[in-house]
Amino acid sequence: MTPAAEKTLARAATEISSYPLETLEVVGRAAADEPDAAALADRRAKMIAGLLINLYQVPPKKIKLSSAAGECATVDLVLARN
């Protein structure tokens, strides 16, 4: 993970703690042409969720996972109201 990505993750963890009614949706993505794209996207989302829980102490109930294969290989963080 890049230093910029680490800063983004830390900022997201701080933000979610300020909003008790919201969850943080972690969306793992993989390019459609990557081998086993759906599973790879799922693993990416789970890896980031694990960092949020274990490193930044975000409660697991505040995290929602999803994944998708498409055009790019990223992980998106989305603040969502329940």
Residue pairs with C-beta under 8 A, 6 or more apart in sequence:
1 9
8 77
9 48
9 51
9 52
9 56
9 77
10 56
12 24
12 52
12 77
12 79
13 52
13 56
13 57
13 58
15 79
16 22
16 23
16 24
16 58
16 62
16 79
17 58
19 79
21 81
21 82
22 62
22 79
22 80
22 81
22 82
23 61
23 62
23 63
23 64
23 79
23 80
23 82
24 52
24 58
24 62
24 63
24 64
24 77
24 78
24 79
24 80
25 63
25 64
25 65
25 66
25 76
25 77
25 78
25 79
25 80
26 45
26 48
26 49
26 52
26 63
26 64
26 65
26 66
26 75
26 76
26 77
27 45
27 66
27 67
27 68
27 75
27 76
27 77
27 78
28 40
28 41
28 42
28 43
28 44
28 45
28 46
28 47
28 48
28 65
28 66
28 67
28 68
28 75
29 41
29 44
29 67
29 68
29 69
29 70
29 72
29 73
29 74
29 75
29 76
30 37
30 38
30 40
30 41
30 44
30 67
30 68
30 69
30 70
30 73
31 37
31 69
31 70
31 71
31 72
31 73
32 69
32 70
32 71
34 40
34 69
34 73
37 69
38 67
38 69
40 69
40 73
41 67
41 68
41 69
42 65
42 67
44 67
44 73
44 75
45 65
45 66
45 67
45 75
46 65
48 75
48 77
49 60
49 63
49 65
52 58
52 63
53 59
53 60
53 63
64 80
